[in-house]
Amino acid sequence: MMNKKVLVLIIIMIVIIFLIQLLVLNKWWSELAFGSSDEAFVISTFNIEWLGDGIDDRIKRNELDYQNIAKILKMIDADLYGLQEIENKSALQKLLNYLDGYNYVIFENSTKQKIACLYKSEVEIFNSYLYYPLALDSKFLRPGLVIEGRKGNFDWIIKIVHLKSSSRFDTTAEMAQRSRDIRSNQVQIIRNWIDSVINSSNEQDIIIIGDFNDSPKKNRTTLTPLIEFEDITFLTDELKSCKNPYWKSIDHIVVTNSAKNRYISGSLWQYNFYQSLTVEESKKISDHCPIVVAFEIKSPDND
């Protein structure tokens, strides 16, 4: 029978090998995939489920939970984050207490779940505004958040969205269909907006990120207006949910053909914190996982 001391040494060696592999993976991510920080524009979309300000929150979080969320964002180290389900500025500030180096954009409006943007100082922001047509004249639907900016030679327009969900509250077939119709209308509005920007301005690099509450790979998808739009590509169409590998991802990054030319092949990934945290810790993070992608910024501006 194997000596207990030998067994302990073997376990320690396995752990050390695992940690070395993890460090190598992180080094590959930061250096091989993108090169130095001035060679790529890294963006991420993350629905931080009901991130509250500590007052009557839907999900009760303590300071350790906010620290854990910040650790995830630090690990990803994106230049820009599109965040969904943020209650208000105070909720965002509770997160930023543990996350240095980021500025933010968030607008107050009537919705309980707001959209926000975090960005590093290396990213130049020209303009930001809420895009209310996505709310369809409803105080319950979320407007898009448009960010116009640049990093390096890559200037772009990013729209962060959180489209209508289908949920357990859709207790009848009629209610479920109504949610689908609303989301389909929002998708058509996004398509029309992209088409308008492409045809009425010099800017061709457009990126849509966020929670679409649907997948282009579903049989009865509501994303058809974008799927059939020849000028755009879903970079995330093959992604699965981090919570269940049998579910298709509903979080997406969509790019125009011009922006796709700068996409760094192989840079798309999903940070699955469910694999590194306990079930209880994960529940206090989100029911979504961050999705990350990178674009090269050295080539001359193409628009």
Secondary structure, 3 states (H helix, E strand, C coil): CCCHHHHHHHHHHHHHHHHHHHHHHHHHHHHHCCCCCCCEEEEEEEEEEEECCCCCCCCCCCHHHHHHHHHHHHHHCCCEEEEEEECCHHHHHHHHCCCCCEEEEECCCCCCCEEEEEEECCCEEEEEEEEHHHHCCCCCCCCEEEEEEEECCEEEEEEEEECCCCCCCCCCHHHHHHHHHHHHHHHHHHHHHHHHHHHHCCCCCEEEEEECCCCCCCCCCCCHHHHCCCCEEECCCCCECCCCCCCECCEEEEEEHHHHCCECCCCCEECCHHHCCCHHHHHCCCCCCCEEEEEECCCCCCC
